[in-house]
Amino acid sequence: MSGELLTHLDADGRARMVDVGAKPATSRVAVARAIVRMRPETAAAVAAGDAPKGDVVSTARLAAIQAAKRTDEWIPLAHTLPLDSVDVEVEVDPLGGTVILTATARVTARTGVEMEAMVAAAAGALCVYDMVKGIERGVAIERVELLEKSGGRSGTWRHDEQD
């Protein structure tokens, strides 16, 4: 990281919003994932739609989409982006005791959409927790991570599964 500047700091070290006004608007895509671990019985209830609070998968998907649209309210220095789309896939593995949320955010803008994808995945995971806490309190959100991004000056990046 030597030689790289922290772009969200001004010359005096104060936090600032980056000025992207001179950058061209380009098509950008980001994919993020959140993994929620629970007992297999709890995951089976999620898969069957038998959770006490209702349809966990649909509710988590909606929470993720809604959160992506409000990322600038979650992340203080994030720009407000006119999202083109947010897609959320929810994979339930009853035997493995996991719910995996994968969020894909798309925008045509002057700045990236990584935070929107990550906020979507995180909010969806938090919603899963909320929906199943009546069955199991020990549910863990194990990770929220960026899987890939494309567009903009830095081009395409993919998470190396070997990391």
C-alpha positions in Angstrom: 0.0 0.0 0.0 3.0 2.3 0.0 2.5 5.3 -2.2 -1.3 5.1 -2.1 -3.2 8.0 -0.6 -6.2 7.7 1.7 -8.6 9.5 -0.5 -11.2 10.2 2.2 -8.7 12.5 4.1 -7.9 16.1 3.3 -4.4 17.6 3.5 -4.9 18.1 7.3 -6.0 14.5 7.9 -9.7 15.3 8.3 -12.4 13.1 6.9 -13.9 14.3 3.6 -16.2 13.2 0.9 -14.2 12.6 -2.3 -15.1 15.0 -5.2 -16.0 12.8 -8.2 -17.5 15.6 -10.2 -14.8 15.5 -12.9 -14.9 11.7 -13.4 -16.9 10.2 -16.3 -20.0 8.2 -15.5 -19.3 4.5 -16.3 -21.1 1.3 -15.8 -20.1 -0.3 -12.5 -21.0 -3.6 -10.9 -20.2 -5.1 -7.5 -21.0 -8.4 -5.9 -20.8 -9.0 -2.1 -21.7 -12.0 0.1 -22.7 -12.5 3.7 -22.7 -15.9 5.4 -25.0 -16.6 8.3 -24.4 -19.8 10.3 -27.0 -21.5 12.5 -28.0 -24.9 13.6 -29.2 -27.2 10.8 -32.7 -27.3 12.4 -32.9 -23.6 12.2 -31.7 -23.5 8.6 -34.3 -26.2 7.8 -37.0 -24.0 9.2 -35.8 -21.2 7.0 -35.7 -23.4 3.9 -39.2 -24.7 4.7 -40.6 -21.2 5.4 -41.5 -22.3 8.9 -39.9 -19.6 10.9 -42.2 -18.0 13.6 -41.8 -14.5 12.0 -42.7 -15.8 8.5 -40.8 -16.0 5.1 -37.2 -15.4 6.1 -35.8 -15.6 2.5 -38.2 -13.0 1.0 -38.0 -10.7 3.9 -34.2 -10.8 3.9 -34.1 -10.2 0.2 -36.3 -7.1 0.5 -34.3 -5.8 3.5 -31.1 -6.1 1.4 -32.5 -4.2 -1.5 -33.9 -1.5 0.7 -30.6 -1.1 2.5 -28.6 -0.9 -0.7 -30.8 2.1 -1.7 -29.9 3.8 1.5 -26.2 3.1 1.7 -25.3 6.8 2.0 -27.3 6.8 5.3 -25.2 3.9 6.6 -21.8 5.0 5.4 -21.0 8.6 6.3 -18.8 9.4 3.3 -20.6 7.4 0.6 -22.1 9.2 -2.3 -25.8 8.9 -3.0 -26.1 6.7 -6.1 -28.9 6.2 -8.6 -28.8 2.4 -8.6 -29.7 0.7 -11.8 -30.5 -2.6 -10.0 -29.9 -4.6 -6.9 -30.3 -8.4 -7.1 -30.1 -10.6 -4.0 -29.8 -14.4 -4.1 -30.4 -16.3 -0.9 -29.1 -19.9 -0.7 -30.2 -21.9 2.3 -28.2 -25.1 3.2 -30.2 -26.9 5.9 -27.5 -29.7 6.3 -24.7 -27.2 6.5 -26.6 -24.8 8.7 -26.0 -21.7 6.5 -27.9 -19.0 4.7 -25.7 -17.3 2.1 -26.8 -13.9 0.7 -25.2 -12.7 -2.5 -26.0 -9.1 -3.5 -25.2 -7.7 -6.9 -25.5 -3.9 -7.3 -25.3 -2.1 -10.7 -25.0 1.6 -11.4 -23.9 4.0 -14.1 -22.1 6.7 -12.1 -18.9 8.4 -11.3 -18.1 6.2 -8.3 -18.2 2.6 -7.4 -21.1 0.5 -6.1 -19.1 -1.8 -3.7 -20.5 -0.3 -0.5 -24.1 -0.7 -1.8 -23.5 -4.4 -2.5 -21.8 -4.9 0.9 -24.5 -3.0 2.8 -27.2 -5.1 1.0 -25.5 -8.4 2.0 -25.0 -7.1 5.6 -28.6 -5.9 6.0 -29.9 -9.2 4.5 -27.8 -11.2 7.0 -29.0 -9.0 9.9 -32.6 -9.6 8.8 -32.0 -13.3 8.8 -30.8 -13.1 12.3 -33.8 -11.1 13.4 -36.2 -13.5 11.7 -34.7 -16.6 13.4 -33.7 -15.3 16.8 -36.9 -16.7 18.3 -35.7 -20.2 17.3 -32.0 -19.8 18.0 -30.0 -17.0 19.7 -26.6 -18.4 18.7 -26.8 -17.4 15.0 -23.6 -15.9 13.7 -23.0 -13.6 10.8 -19.6 -15.0 9.9 -18.5 -12.7 7.1 -19.5 -10.0 4.8 -17.1 -9.6 1.9 -16.7 -8.1 -1.5 -16.5 -10.9 -4.1 -15.9 -8.8 -7.2 -16.3 -5.3 -8.8 -16.0 -4.0 -12.2 -16.0 -0.6 -13.9 -14.3 2.7 -13.2 -10.6 3.6 -13.4 -9.4 0.5 -11.5 -11.2 -2.0 -13.7 -12.1 -5.5 -12.6 -11.2 -7.0 -9.3 -12.2 -10.5 -8.0 -11.7 -11.9 -4.5 -9.1 -14.6 -4.6 -10.7 -17.6 -2.9 -7.2 -18.6 -1.7 -7.0 -15.6 0.6 
